[in-house]
Amino acid sequence: MQSIDVIDPIVRELPPELQKEVIDYVLRLAHRTKVGEMRHLKLDWAGGLAYLAETTTSVNLQHDISKWRI
């Protein structure tokens, strides 16, 4: 049994406003998949904080970030 065969009867039992939400959600997923295929993940930020490795720990950095957000 394919997943669409499982979902179809469940969606048909929903009220029309919830069916619309399901359709909107599926369309967003489809769009996100298409957009994701076009973009590639860049890792140019990797190692950007290497200069802090000798003077701080990840815990200290987390505390600093919390302070910066306030």
PQR file of N, CA, C, O and H, with PARSE charges and radii, in Angstrom:
ATOM      1  N   MET A   1       0.833  -1.176   0.000 -0.4000 1.5000
ATOM      2  CA  MET A   1       0.000   0.000   0.000 -0.0000 2.0000
ATOM      3  C   MET A   1       0.885   1.249   0.000  0.5500 1.7000
ATOM      4  O   MET A   1       1.789   1.379   0.826 -0.5500 1.4000
ATOM      5  N   GLN A   2       0.621   2.146  -0.916 -0.4000 1.5000
ATOM      6  CA  GLN A   2       1.384   3.387  -0.990 -0.0000 2.0000
ATOM      7  C   GLN A   2       0.857   4.382   0.025  0.5500 1.7000
ATOM      8  O   GLN A   2      -0.293   4.298   0.454 -0.5500 1.4000
ATOM      9  H   GLN A   2      -0.113   2.040  -1.586  0.4000 1.0000
ATOM     10  N   SER A   3       1.700   5.315   0.402 -0.4000 1.5000
ATOM     11  CA  SER A   3       1.316   6.282   1.426 -0.0000 2.0000
ATOM     12  C   SER A   3       0.126   7.128   0.987  0.5500 1.7000
ATOM     13  O   SER A   3      -0.687   7.520   1.825 -0.5500 1.4000
ATOM     14  H   SER A   3       2.635   5.383   0.053  0.4000 1.0000
ATOM     15  N   ILE A   4       0.004   7.416  -0.295 -0.4000 1.5000
ATOM     16  CA  ILE A   4      -1.125   8.224  -0.772 -0.0000 2.0000
ATOM     17  C   ILE A   4      -2.436   7.465  -0.562  0.5500 1.7000
ATOM     18  O   ILE A   4      -3.480   8.074  -0.331 -0.5500 1.4000
ATOM     19  H   ILE A   4       0.664   7.098  -0.976  0.4000 1.0000
ATOM     20  N   ASP A   5      -2.377   6.140  -0.642 -0.4000 1.5000
ATOM     21  CA  ASP A   5      -3.568   5.328  -0.411 -0.0000 2.0000
ATOM     22  C   ASP A   5      -3.999   5.389   1.047  0.5500 1.7000
ATOM     23  O   ASP A   5      -5.186   5.258   1.346 -0.5500 1.4000
ATOM     24  H   ASP A   5      -1.529   5.645  -0.830  0.4000 1.0000
ATOM     25  N   VAL A   6      -3.071   5.582   1.939 -0.4000 1.5000
ATOM     26  CA  VAL A   6      -3.383   5.684   3.359 -0.0000 2.0000
ATOM     27  C   VAL A   6      -3.926   7.071   3.677  0.5500 1.7000
ATOM     28  O   VAL A   6      -4.874   7.206   4.450 -0.5500 1.4000
ATOM     29  H   VAL A   6      -2.106   5.688   1.696  0.4000 1.0000
ATOM     30  N   ILE A   7      -3.338   8.088   3.091 -0.4000 1.5000
ATOM     31  CA  ILE A   7      -3.693   9.475   3.397 -0.0000 2.0000
ATOM     32  C   ILE A   7      -5.038   9.873   2.804  0.5500 1.7000
ATOM     33  O   ILE A   7      -5.807  10.592   3.442 -0.5500 1.4000
ATOM     34  H   ILE A   7      -2.568   7.978   2.463  0.4000 1.0000
ATOM     35  N   ASP A   8      -5.323   9.423   1.613 -0.4000 1.5000
ATOM     36  CA  ASP A   8      -6.527   9.850   0.900 -0.0000 2.0000
ATOM     37  C   ASP A   8      -7.811   9.677   1.706  0.5500 1.7000
ATOM     38  O   ASP A   8      -8.562  10.643   1.835 -0.5500 1.4000
ATOM     39  H   ASP A   8      -4.698   8.839   1.095  0.4000 1.0000
ATOM     40  N   PRO A   9      -8.101   8.497   2.254 -0.5600 1.5000
ATOM     41  CA  PRO A   9      -9.355   8.367   3.004  0.2800 2.0000
ATOM     42  C   PRO A   9      -9.386   9.226   4.269  0.5500 1.7000
ATOM     43  O   PRO A   9     -10.448   9.706   4.665 -0.5500 1.4000
ATOM     44  N   ILE A  10      -8.245   9.418   4.895 -0.4000 1.5000
ATOM     45  CA  ILE A  10      -8.189  10.250   6.100 -0.0000 2.0000
ATOM     46  C   ILE A  10      -8.522  11.691   5.757  0.5500 1.7000
ATOM     47  O   ILE A  10      -9.291  12.343   6.464 -0.5500 1.4000
ATOM     48  H   ILE A  10      -7.383   9.027   4.573  0.4000 1.0000
ATOM     49  N   VAL A  11      -7.939  12.189   4.667 -0.4000 1.5000
ATOM     50  CA  VAL A  11      -8.177  13.573   4.255 -0.0000 2.0000
ATOM     51  C   VAL A  11      -9.634  13.758   3.845  0.5500 1.7000
ATOM     52  O   VAL A  11     -10.227  14.798   4.132 -0.5500 1.4000
ATOM     53  H   VAL A  11      -7.315  11.659   4.093  0.4000 1.0000
ATOM     54  N   ARG A  12     -10.206  12.784   3.193 -0.4000 1.5000
ATOM     55  CA  ARG A  12     -11.606  12.890   2.745 -0.0000 2.0000
ATOM     56  C   ARG A  12     -12.579  12.994   3.924  0.5500 1.7000
ATOM     57  O   ARG A  12     -13.663  13.560   3.781 -0.5500 1.4000
ATOM     58  H   ARG A  12      -9.725  11.940   2.960  0.4000 1.0000
ATOM     59  N   GLU A  13     -12.198  12.451   5.091 -0.4000 1.5000
ATOM     60  CA  GLU A  13     -13.058  12.518   6.268 -0.0000 2.0000
ATOM     61  C   GLU A  13     -12.964  13.861   6.985  0.5500 1.7000
ATOM     62  O   GLU A  13     -13.804  14.168   7.830 -0.5500 1.4000
ATOM     63  H   GLU A  13     -11.317  11.992   5.207  0.4000 1.0000
ATOM     64  N   LEU A  14     -11.959  14.658   6.662 -0.4000 1.5000
ATOM     65  CA  LEU A  14     -11.785  15.952   7.326 -0.0000 2.0000
ATOM     66  C   LEU A  14     -12.802  16.967   6.820  0.5500 1.7000
ATOM     67  O   LEU A  14     -13.298  16.849   5.700 -0.5500 1.4000
ATOM     68  H   LEU A  14     -11.276  14.408   5.975  0.4000 1.0000
ATOM     69  N   PRO A  15     -13.109  17.956   7.640 -0.5600 1.5000
ATOM     70  CA  PRO A  15     -13.975  19.044   7.163  0.2800 2.0000
ATOM     71  C   PRO A  15     -13.262  19.839   6.068  0.5500 1.7000
ATOM     72  O   PRO A  15     -12.033  19.826   5.999 -0.5500 1.4000
ATOM     73  N   PRO A  16     -14.016  20.524   5.220 -0.5600 1.5000
ATOM     74  CA  PRO A  16     -13.427  21.228   4.082  0.2800 2.0000
ATOM     75  C   PRO A  16     -12.298  22.205   4.452  0.5500 1.7000
ATOM     76  O   PRO A  16     -11.317  22.309   3.715 -0.5500 1.4000
ATOM     77  N   GLU A  17     -12.418  22.919   5.579 -0.4000 1.5000
ATOM     78  CA  GLU A  17     -11.378  23.883   5.937 -0.0000 2.0000
ATOM     79  C   GLU A  17     -10.066  23.169   6.283  0.5500 1.7000
ATOM     80  O   GLU A  17      -8.985  23.687   6.002 -0.5500 1.4000
ATOM     81  H   GLU A  17     -13.214  22.835   6.178  0.4000 1.0000
ATOM     82  N   LEU A  18     -10.158  21.983   6.892 -0.4000 1.5000
ATOM     83  CA  LEU A  18      -8.946  21.223   7.195 -0.0000 2.0000
ATOM     84  C   LEU A  18      -8.377  20.566   5.941  0.5500 1.7000
ATOM     85  O   LEU A  18      -7.163  20.410   5.813 -0.5500 1.4000
ATOM     86  H   LEU A  18     -11.036  21.561   7.120  0.4000 1.0000
ATOM     87  N   GLN A  19      -9.251  20.185   5.024 -0.4000 1.5000
ATOM     88  CA  GLN A  19      -8.765  19.660   3.749 -0.0000 2.0000
ATOM     89  C   GLN A  19      -7.944  20.722   3.026  0.5500 1.7000
ATOM     90  O   GLN A  19      -6.915  20.416   2.423 -0.5500 1.4000
ATOM     91  H   GLN A  19     -10.238  20.313   5.128  0.4000 1.0000
ATOM     92  N   LYS A  20      -8.402  21.974   3.090 -0.4000 1.5000
ATOM     93  CA  LYS A  20      -7.670  23.068   2.461 -0.0000 2.0000
ATOM     94  C   LYS A  20      -6.303  23.239   3.122  0.5500 1.7000
ATOM     95  O   LYS A  20      -5.312  23.491   2.437 -0.5500 1.4000
ATOM     96  H   LYS A  20      -9.238  22.223   3.580  0.4000 1.0000
ATOM     97  N   GLU A  21      -6.244  23.103   4.454 -0.4000 1.5000
ATOM     98  CA  GLU A  21      -4.970  23.205   5.147 -0.0000 2.0000
ATOM     99  C   GLU A  21      -4.007  22.102   4.705  0.5500 1.7000
ATOM    100  O   GLU A  21      -2.813  22.341   4.522 -0.5500 1.4000
ATOM    101  H   GLU A  21      -7.050  22.898   5.010  0.4000 1.0000
ATOM    102  N   VAL A  22      -4.542  20.900   4.538 -0.4000 1.5000
ATOM    103  CA  VAL A  22      -3.711  19.783   4.080 -0.0000 2.0000
ATOM    104  C   VAL A  22      -3.161  20.076   2.684  0.5500 1.7000
ATOM    105  O   VAL A  22      -1.978  19.861   2.423 -0.5500 1.4000
ATOM    106  H   VAL A  22      -5.511  20.706   4.686  0.4000 1.0000
ATOM    107  N   ILE A  23      -4.006  20.559   1.804 -0.4000 1.5000
ATOM    108  CA  ILE A  23      -3.580  20.887   0.440 -0.0000 2.0000
ATOM    109  C   ILE A  23      -2.510  21.974   0.464  0.5500 1.7000
ATOM    110  O   ILE A  23      -1.501  21.873  -0.233 -0.5500 1.4000
ATOM    111  H   ILE A  23      -4.968  20.734   2.016  0.4000 1.0000
ATOM    112  N   ASP A  24      -2.733  23.018   1.271 -0.4000 1.5000
ATOM    113  CA  ASP A  24      -1.748  24.098   1.377 -0.0000 2.0000
ATOM    114  C   ASP A  24      -0.409  23.569   1.891  0.5500 1.7000
ATOM    115  O   ASP A  24       0.650  23.952   1.395 -0.5500 1.4000
ATOM    116  H   ASP A  24      -3.553  23.100   1.837  0.4000 1.0000
ATOM    117  N   TYR A  25      -0.468  22.701   2.874 -0.4000 1.5000
ATOM    118  CA  TYR A  25       0.755  22.132   3.443 -0.0000 2.0000
ATOM    119  C   TYR A  25       1.515  21.308   2.404  0.5500 1.7000
ATOM    120  O   TYR A  25       2.733  21.431   2.272 -0.5500 1.4000
ATOM    121  H   TYR A  25      -1.329  22.390   3.277  0.4000 1.0000
ATOM    122  N   VAL A  26       0.793  20.474   1.676 -0.4000 1.5000
ATOM    123  CA  VAL A  26       1.430  19.640   0.649 -0.0000 2.0000
ATOM    124  C   VAL A  26       2.050  20.517  -0.442  0.5500 1.7000
ATOM    125  O   VAL A  26       3.144  20.228  -0.926 -0.5500 1.4000
ATOM    126  H   VAL A  26      -0.196  20.374   1.783  0.4000 1.0000
ATOM    127  N   LEU A  27       1.354  21.580  -0.825 -0.4000 1.5000
ATOM    128  CA  LEU A  27       1.899  22.486  -1.829 -0.0000 2.0000
ATOM    129  C   LEU A  27       3.169  23.169  -1.330  0.5500 1.7000
ATOM    130  O   LEU A  27       4.123  23.338  -2.089 -0.5500 1.4000
ATOM    131  H   LEU A  27       0.465  21.815  -0.432  0.4000 1.0000
ATOM    132  N   ARG A  28       3.187  23.569  -0.035 -0.4000 1.5000
ATOM    133  CA  ARG A  28       4.396  24.165   0.533 -0.0000 2.0000
ATOM    134  C   ARG A  28       5.547  23.168   0.527  0.5500 1.7000
ATOM    135  O   ARG A  28       6.680  23.532   0.215 -0.5500 1.4000
ATOM    136  H   ARG A  28       2.412  23.432   0.582  0.4000 1.0000
ATOM    137  N   LEU A  29       5.266  21.917   0.869 -0.4000 1.5000
ATOM    138  CA  LEU A  29       6.302  20.888   0.838 -0.0000 2.0000
ATOM    139  C   LEU A  29       6.837  20.689  -0.574  0.5500 1.7000
ATOM    140  O   LEU A  29       8.045  20.564  -0.777 -0.5500 1.4000
ATOM    141  H   LEU A  29       4.345  21.622   1.123  0.4000 1.0000
ATOM    142  N   ALA A  30       5.939  20.661  -1.539 -0.4000 1.5000
ATOM    143  CA  ALA A  30       6.358  20.481  -2.933 -0.0000 2.0000
ATOM    144  C   ALA A  30       7.216  21.655  -3.388  0.5500 1.7000
ATOM    145  O   ALA A  30       8.224  21.461  -4.067 -0.5500 1.4000
ATOM    146  H   ALA A  30       4.958  20.762  -1.374  0.4000 1.0000
ATOM    147  N   HIS A  31       6.821  22.870  -3.019 -0.4000 1.5000
ATOM    148  CA  HIS A  31       7.592  24.054  -3.396 -0.0000 2.0000
ATOM    149  C   HIS A  31       8.967  24.029  -2.733  0.5500 1.7000
ATOM    150  O   HIS A  31       9.979  24.323  -3.370 -0.5500 1.4000
ATOM    151  H   HIS A  31       6.002  23.027  -2.468  0.4000 1.0000
ATOM    152  N   ARG A  32       8.995  23.673  -1.438 -0.4000 1.5000
ATOM    153  CA  ARG A  32      10.263  23.634  -0.714 -0.0000 2.0000
ATOM    154  C   ARG A  32      11.202  22.609  -1.334  0.5500 1.7000
ATOM    155  O   ARG A  32      12.410  22.838  -1.394 -0.5500 1.4000
ATOM    156  H   ARG A  32       8.174  23.434  -0.920  0.4000 1.0000
ATOM    157  N   THR A  33      10.669  21.488  -1.793 -0.4000 1.5000
ATOM    158  CA  THR A  33      11.484  20.467  -2.433 -0.0000 2.0000
ATOM    159  C   THR A  33      12.076  20.991  -3.731  0.5500 1.7000
ATOM    160  O   THR A  33      13.253  20.768  -4.011 -0.5500 1.4000
ATOM    161  H   THR A  33       9.687  21.302  -1.745  0.4000 1.0000
ATOM    162  N   LYS A  34      11.266  21.689  -4.530 -0.4000 1.5000
ATOM    163  CA  LYS A  34      11.758  22.231  -5.787 -0.0000 2.0000
ATOM    164  C   LYS A  34      12.808  23.308  -5.553  0.5500 1.7000
ATOM    165  O   LYS A  34      13.822  23.348  -6.249 -0.5500 1.4000
ATOM    166  H   LYS A  34      10.309  21.870  -4.303  0.4000 1.0000
ATOM    167  N   VAL A  35      12.572  24.176  -4.583 -0.4000 1.5000
ATOM    168  CA  VAL A  35      13.528  25.241  -4.275 -0.0000 2.0000
ATOM    169  C   VAL A  35      14.813  24.624  -3.745  0.5500 1.7000
ATOM    170  O   VAL A  35      15.905  25.067  -4.100 -0.5500 1.4000
ATOM    171  H   VAL A  35      11.747  24.143  -4.018  0.4000 1.0000
ATOM    172  N   GLY A  36      14.692  23.597  -2.890 -0.4000 1.5000
ATOM    173  CA  GLY A  36      15.861  22.935  -2.320 -0.0000 2.0000
ATOM    174  C   GLY A  36      16.740  22.287  -3.364  0.5500 1.7000
ATOM    175  O   GLY A  36      17.955  22.203  -3.183 -0.5500 1.4000
ATOM    176  H   GLY A  36      13.805  23.237  -2.601  0.4000 1.0000
ATOM    177  N   GLU A  37      16.150  21.827  -4.457 -0.4000 1.5000
ATOM    178  CA  GLU A  37      16.931  21.211  -5.526 -0.0000 2.0000
ATOM    179  C   GLU A  37      17.767  22.243  -6.264  0.5500 1.7000
ATOM    180  O   GLU A  37      18.816  21.913  -6.817 -0.5500 1.4000
ATOM    181  H   GLU A  37      15.164  21.896  -4.604  0.4000 1.0000
ATOM    182  N   MET A  38      17.311  23.490  -6.276 -0.4000 1.5000
ATOM    183  CA  MET A  38      18.028  24.521  -7.010 -0.0000 2.0000
ATOM    184  C   MET A  38      19.177  25.116  -6.192  0.5500 1.7000
ATOM    185  O   MET A  38      20.175  25.557  -6.762 -0.5500 1.4000
ATOM    186  H   MET A  38      16.458  23.758  -5.827  0.4000 1.0000
ATOM    187  N   ARG A  39      19.046  25.132  -4.860 -0.4000 1.5000
ATOM    188  CA  ARG A  39      20.064  25.736  -4.016 -0.0000 2.0000
ATOM    189  C   ARG A  39      21.031  24.677  -3.516  0.5500 1.7000
ATOM    190  O   ARG A  39      20.681  23.507  -3.361 -0.5500 1.4000
ATOM    191  H   ARG A  39      18.235  24.773  -4.397  0.4000 1.0000
ATOM    192  N   HIS A  40      22.256  25.118  -3.269 -0.4000 1.5000
ATOM    193  CA  HIS A  40      23.262  24.235  -2.696 -0.0000 2.0000
ATOM    194  C   HIS A  40      23.747  24.837  -1.392  0.5500 1.7000
ATOM    195  O   HIS A  40      23.893  26.054  -1.281 -0.5500 1.4000
ATOM    196  H   HIS A  40      22.541  26.068  -3.395  0.4000 1.0000
ATOM    197  N   LEU A  41      23.994  24.004  -0.423 -0.4000 1.5000
ATOM    198  CA  LEU A  41      24.441  24.449   0.878 -0.0000 2.0000
ATOM    199  C   LEU A  41      25.872  24.957   0.787  0.5500 1.7000
ATOM    200  O   LEU A  41      26.750  24.278   0.256 -0.5500 1.4000
ATOM    201  H   LEU A  41      23.876  23.015  -0.513  0.4000 1.0000
ATOM    202  N   LYS A  42      26.096  26.150   1.307 -0.4000 1.5000
ATOM    203  CA  LYS A  42      27.443  26.717   1.345 -0.0000 2.0000
ATOM    204  C   LYS A  42      28.010  26.531   2.738  0.5500 1.7000
ATOM    205  O   LYS A  42      27.311  26.744   3.729 -0.5500 1.4000
ATOM    206  H   LYS A  42      25.382  26.702   1.738  0.4000 1.0000
ATOM    207  N   LEU A  43      29.247  26.142   2.819 -0.4000 1.5000
ATOM    208  CA  LEU A  43      29.908  25.965   4.101 -0.0000 2.0000
ATOM    209  C   LEU A  43      31.067  26.946   4.244  0.5500 1.7000
ATOM    210  O   LEU A  43      32.065  26.630   4.892 -0.5500 1.4000
ATOM    211  H   LEU A  43      29.815  25.968   2.014  0.4000 1.0000
ATOM    212  N   ASP A  44      30.950  28.115   3.656 -0.4000 1.5000
ATOM    213  CA  ASP A  44      32.049  29.071   3.694 -0.0000 2.0000
ATOM    214  C   ASP A  44      32.251  29.670   5.078  0.5500 1.7000
ATOM    215  O   ASP A  44      33.258  30.340   5.310 -0.5500 1.4000
ATOM    216  H   ASP A  44      30.139  28.371   3.129  0.4000 1.0000
ATOM    217  N   TRP A  45      31.331  29.450   5.994 -0.4000 1.5000
ATOM    218  CA  TRP A  45      31.449  29.950   7.352 -0.0000 2.0000
ATOM    219  C   TRP A  45      32.259  29.013   8.239  0.5500 1.7000
ATOM    220  O   TRP A  45      32.679  29.408   9.326 -0.5500 1.4000
ATOM    221  H   TRP A  45      30.513  28.906   5.806  0.4000 1.0000
ATOM    222  N   ALA A  46      32.484  27.782   7.795 -0.4000 1.5000
ATOM    223  CA  ALA A  46      33.159  26.775   8.613 -0.0000 2.0000
ATOM    224  C   ALA A  46      34.538  27.267   9.022  0.5500 1.7000
ATOM    225  O   ALA A  46      35.303  27.755   8.190 -0.5500 1.4000
ATOM    226  H   ALA A  46      32.143  27.461   6.912  0.4000 1.0000
ATOM    227  N   GLY A  47      34.849  27.139  10.288 -0.4000 1.5000
ATOM    228  CA  GLY A  47      36.140  27.564  10.814 -0.0000 2.0000
ATOM    229  C   GLY A  47      36.225  29.048  11.104  0.5500 1.7000
ATOM    230  O   GLY A  47      37.299  29.562  11.419 -0.5500 1.4000
ATOM    231  H   GLY A  47      34.228  26.743  10.964  0.4000 1.0000
ATOM    232  N   GLY A  48      35.112  29.733  11.002 -0.4000 1.5000
ATOM    233  CA  GLY A  48      35.091  31.182  11.184 -0.0000 2.0000
ATOM    234  C   GLY A  48      35.446  31.635  12.589  0.5500 1.7000
ATOM    235  O   GLY A  48      35.857  32.778  12.784 -0.5500 1.4000
ATOM    236  H   GLY A  48      34.240  29.316  10.747  0.4000 1.0000
ATOM    237  N   LEU A  49      35.294  30.758  13.566 -0.4000 1.5000
ATOM    238  CA  LEU A  49      35.626  31.103  14.949 -0.0000 2.0000
ATOM    239  C   LEU A  49      36.849  30.334  15.448  0.5500 1.7000
ATOM    240  O   LEU A  49      37.042  30.195  16.656 -0.5500 1.4000
ATOM    241  H   LEU A  49      34.959  29.829  13.408  0.4000 1.0000
ATOM    242  N   ALA A  50      37.655  29.845  14.548 -0.4000 1.5000
ATOM    243  CA  ALA A  50      38.821  29.053  14.923 -0.0000 2.0000
ATOM    244  C   ALA A  50      39.779  29.833  15.817  0.5500 1.7000
ATOM    245  O   ALA A  50      40.460  29.249  16.659 -0.5500 1.4000
ATOM    246  H   ALA A  50      37.498  29.958  13.567  0.4000 1.0000
ATOM    247  N   TYR A  51      39.831  31.143  15.638 -0.4000 1.5000
ATOM    248  CA  TYR A  51      40.735  31.955  16.451 -0.0000 2.0000
ATOM    249  C   TYR A  51      40.342  31.948  17.929  0.5500 1.7000
ATOM    250  O   TYR A  51      41.155  32.321  18.775 -0.5500 1.4000
ATOM    251  H   TYR A  51      39.277  31.618  14.954  0.4000 1.0000
ATOM    252  N   LEU A  52      39.125  31.536  18.259 -0.4000 1.5000
ATOM    253  CA  LEU A  52      38.673  31.475  19.649 -0.0000 2.0000
ATOM    254  C   LEU A  52      38.990  30.133  20.320  0.5500 1.7000
ATOM    255  O   LEU A  52      38.777  29.985  21.523 -0.5500 1.4000
ATOM    256  H   LEU A  52      38.464  31.233  17.572  0.4000 1.0000
ATOM    257  N   ALA A  53      39.482  29.181  19.579 -0.4000 1.5000
ATOM    258  CA  ALA A  53      39.665  27.824  20.096 -0.0000 2.0000
ATOM    259  C   ALA A  53      40.596  27.767  21.297  0.5500 1.7000
ATOM    260  O   ALA A  53      40.393  26.942  22.188 -0.5500 1.4000
ATOM    261  H   ALA A  53      39.655  29.301  18.601  0.4000 1.0000
ATOM    262  N   GLU A  54      41.596  28.609  21.343 -0.4000 1.5000
ATOM    263  CA  GLU A  54      42.548  28.574  22.442 -0.0000 2.0000
ATOM    264  C   GLU A  54      42.063  29.320  23.676  0.5500 1.7000
ATOM    265  O   GLU A  54      42.549  29.059  24.776 -0.5500 1.4000
ATOM    266  H   GLU A  54      41.761  29.279  20.619  0.4000 1.0000
ATOM    267  N   THR A  55      41.126  30.235  23.522 -0.4000 1.5000
ATOM    268  CA  THR A  55      40.756  31.113  24.633 -0.0000 2.0000
ATOM    269  C   THR A  55      39.357  30.884  25.186  0.5500 1.7000
ATOM    270  O   THR A  55      39.024  31.450  26.228 -0.5500 1.4000
ATOM    271  H   THR A  55      40.732  30.447  22.628  0.4000 1.0000
ATOM    272  N   THR A  56      38.547  30.101  24.551 -0.4000 1.5000
ATOM    273  CA  THR A  56      37.173  29.921  25.032 -0.0000 2.0000
ATOM    274  C   THR A  56      36.688  28.506  24.766  0.5500 1.7000
ATOM    275  O   THR A  56      37.254  27.779  23.949 -0.5500 1.4000
ATOM    276  H   THR A  56      38.817  29.641  23.704  0.4000 1.0000
ATOM    277  N   THR A  57      35.626  28.131  25.473 -0.4000 1.5000
ATOM    278  CA  THR A  57      35.006  26.821  25.261 -0.0000 2.0000
ATOM    279  C   THR A  57      33.641  27.031  24.616  0.5500 1.7000
ATOM    280  O   THR A  57      33.149  28.156  24.533 -0.5500 1.4000
ATOM    281  H   THR A  57      35.166  28.722  26.136  0.4000 1.0000
ATOM    282  N   SER A  58      33.051  25.963  24.172 -0.4000 1.5000
ATOM    283  CA  SER A  58      31.725  26.062  23.550 -0.0000 2.0000
ATOM    284  C   SER A  58      30.688  26.535  24.568  0.5500 1.7000
ATOM    285  O   SER A  58      29.747  27.245  24.213 -0.5500 1.4000
ATOM    286  H   SER A  58      33.450  25.049  24.239  0.4000 1.0000
ATOM    287  N   VAL A  59      30.858  26.145  25.831 -0.4000 1.5000
ATOM    288  CA  VAL A  59      29.919  26.571  26.873 -0.0000 2.0000
ATOM    289  C   VAL A  59      30.030  28.079  27.081  0.5500 1.7000
ATOM    290  O   VAL A  59      29.016  28.772  27.167 -0.5500 1.4000
ATOM    291  H   VAL A  59      31.623  25.569  26.119  0.4000 1.0000
ATOM    292  N   ASN A  60      31.263  28.588  27.163 -0.4000 1.5000
ATOM    293  CA  ASN A  60      31.450  30.033  27.308 -0.0000 2.0000
ATOM    294  C   ASN A  60      30.857  30.783  26.120  0.5500 1.7000
ATOM    295  O   ASN A  60      30.259  31.846  26.287 -0.5500 1.4000
ATOM    296  H   ASN A  60      32.087  28.025  27.093  0.4000 1.0000
ATOM    297  N   LEU A  61      31.021  30.236  24.939 -0.4000 1.5000
ATOM    298  CA  LEU A  61      30.464  30.873  23.746 -0.0000 2.0000
ATOM    299  C   LEU A  61      28.936  30.890  23.811  0.5500 1.7000
ATOM    300  O   LEU A  61      28.317  31.882  23.425 -0.5500 1.4000
ATOM    301  H   LEU A  61      31.506  29.372  24.804  0.4000 1.0000
ATOM    302  N   GLN A  62      28.329  29.824  24.287 -0.4000 1.5000
ATOM    303  CA  GLN A  62      26.870  29.783  24.442 -0.0000 2.0000
ATOM    304  C   GLN A  62      26.396  30.848  25.429  0.5500 1.7000
ATOM    305  O   GLN A  62      25.379  31.503  25.200 -0.5500 1.4000
ATOM    306  H   GLN A  62      28.832  29.019  24.601  0.4000 1.0000
ATOM    307  N   HIS A  63      27.127  31.018  26.518 -0.4000 1.5000
ATOM    308  CA  HIS A  63      26.758  32.047  27.492 -0.0000 2.0000
ATOM    309  C   HIS A  63      26.886  33.440  26.882  0.5500 1.7000
ATOM    310  O   HIS A  63      26.025  34.294  27.097 -0.5500 1.4000
ATOM    311  H   HIS A  63      27.953  30.486  26.705  0.4000 1.0000
ATOM    312  N   ASP A  64      27.950  33.672  26.125 -0.4000 1.5000
ATOM    313  CA  ASP A  64      28.140  34.969  25.470 -0.0000 2.0000
ATOM    314  C   ASP A  64      27.008  35.253  24.486  0.5500 1.7000
ATOM    315  O   ASP A  64      26.503  36.374  24.421 -0.5500 1.4000
ATOM    316  H   ASP A  64      28.649  32.978  25.950  0.4000 1.0000
ATOM    317  N   ILE A  65      26.616  34.248  23.731 -0.4000 1.5000
ATOM    318  CA  ILE A  65      25.537  34.417  22.753 -0.0000 2.0000
ATOM    319  C   ILE A  65      24.233  34.786  23.469  0.5500 1.7000
ATOM    320  O   ILE A  65      23.475  35.635  23.001 -0.5500 1.4000
ATOM    321  H   ILE A  65      27.026  33.337  23.784  0.4000 1.0000
ATOM    322  N   SER A  66      23.985  34.131  24.613 -0.4000 1.5000
ATOM    323  CA  SER A  66      22.776  34.455  25.389 -0.0000 2.0000
ATOM    324  C   SER A  66      22.783  35.906  25.831  0.5500 1.7000
ATOM    325  O   SER A  66      21.746  36.569  25.804 -0.5500 1.4000
ATOM    326  H   SER A  66      24.600  33.441  24.993  0.4000 1.0000
ATOM    327  N   LYS A  67      23.941  36.404  26.239 -0.4000 1.5000
ATOM    328  CA  LYS A  67      24.063  37.811  26.663 -0.0000 2.0000
ATOM    329  C   LYS A  67      23.825  38.744  25.477  0.5500 1.7000
ATOM    330  O   LYS A  67      23.165  39.774  25.618 -0.5500 1.4000
ATOM    331  H   LYS A  67      24.783  35.865  26.261  0.4000 1.0000
ATOM    332  N   TRP A  68      24.359  38.388  24.318 -0.4000 1.5000
ATOM    333  CA  TRP A  68      24.245  39.242  23.135 -0.0000 2.0000
ATOM    334  C   TRP A  68      22.796  39.378  22.681  0.5500 1.7000
ATOM    335  O   TRP A  68      22.422  40.408  22.120 -0.5500 1.4000
ATOM    336  H   TRP A  68      24.895  37.552  24.203  0.4000 1.0000
ATOM    337  N   ARG A  69      21.989  38.373  22.911 -0.4000 1.5000
ATOM    338  CA  ARG A  69      20.597  38.390  22.468 -0.0000 2.0000
ATOM    339  C   ARG A  69      19.739  39.333  23.297  0.5500 1.7000
ATOM    340  O   ARG A  69      18.685  39.769  22.834 -0.5500 1.4000
ATOM    341  H   ARG A  69      22.293  37.536  23.366  0.4000 1.0000
ATOM    342  N   ILE A  70      20.158  39.649  24.486 -0.4000 1.5000
ATOM    343  CA  ILE A  70      19.345  40.492  25.388 -0.0000 2.0000
ATOM    344  C   ILE A  70      19.464  41.939  25.009  0.5500 1.7000
ATOM    345  O   ILE A  70      18.855  42.796  25.648 -0.5500 1.4000
ATOM    346  H   ILE A  70      21.014  39.295  24.862  0.4000 1.0000
TER
END
